[in-house]
């Protein structure tokens, strides 16, 4: 018997198996890529302190009542950013000067956080 005729059914079986396995391989590759994205996003590469003036703020609704405060701030360099803050303490007033923490992540994302600095009590 010719070797090509013997190999032909084997090739058809492999081709059929690859067609059925391809969606699974694609799903696994997407999950791995998502995991790498999440791991890289969590890595902080640089932290800086910037200052600006509060344009407005709101409180986001949370699952168990009120959530974090969202601040819209105009930075001293003219940029407009959105910053998050925990909901403990007094909310800022419109026009109040605030100091934000600028956080750069591994994938290039920049986020801003605000923590109220209360004056020392004497």
N, C-alpha and C positions, 0 to 999 in steps of 0.2 A: 504494500500500500504506500502511496505517495505521502511524504512527510507534511506537505501543505494541506492535504485532506484531513490528516489526523489533527493538525494544529488548529484548523478552522473552528470546530465546535468549542475548543478551549478559548479561543479569542472572543467568540460570541458570548460565552459565559462571563468573561472578565468585563466586557463592554457593558453587559446588562447589570453586573454588580456595581460598576462605576456610576452608572446612571442612577441607581437607587441610593448610593452612598453620597452623591454630590450634595444634595440639600443638607444632610447632616454635617458634612465637612464645612459648608458655608456657615451654618448656625454656630458651630464651634469656633470658627475663625472670628465671627462677629462678637461672640461672648468674650473671647480673649482680648480682642481690640478694645472692647468696652472696659474690661478690667484694667488694662494698661492705662487707658484714658483716666479712669478714676484714681488710680495710684499716682499718676503724674500730676493730676490736678490738685491733690492734697498736699503736695510738697511745696513748701514756701521757699522761694528763692531770695526774696528781699522784702524788708519791712522798712517803711519810712513814715515820718510824721509830717502831715500837711495841715494847713489852717485855711479856714474859709468862713463864710457867713451863711447862716441858715436862711433859705428862701421859704421853705414850708416843711411841714412834717405831717405824718399820719401814723395811726396805729393799725397794724395789720390784724385782722381777726385770726385767731388761732383755733385749734381743735378744742381746747379747754378754756375758752374765754378770749382774753386779749393776748395778742402775740407781740412780736417785736415792733419797735418804732422804726419807721422809715423816714430818713431825712433827705431832703433835696438841698444841696449845698453848692454855692458858688465859691470855688477855690480862689485863693489870692492871685493865682496865675490866670484867672479868667475861665477856667474849665468848670463845667457843671457836672456834678456827680450825684449818685444816690448812695447813701450810707445806711447801714443797719445799726441798731442799738438795742440793748436789752431793755426790757420794760420796767426796770427798777429805777425809782427816783423820778424827779420832775422832768417833764418834757422840755426841750429847748424852746425859747421864744423866737418868733420870726425876726430876723435881723441880728440875732445873737452870734457872736464869734465863737467858733468851736475848733477844737483840734481833733483831726481824724487820723486814724492809723491806715496807711496805704499798704496793702498786702499784694505782692506779686507772686503768682503761682508758677509751677513748672511748665505749664502749657501756654503761658503768656496772659492769663486772665488777671485783671486787676480788680480788687474789691476794697471797699472802704468800710471801716467800722468806727463807731463813736462810743466812747465810754465817758460818762460824766465824771468830771474831776471836781469834787466838792471842796470848797475852801476848808482849811484846817480849823477845827473848833478850839477855842482857847478857854 
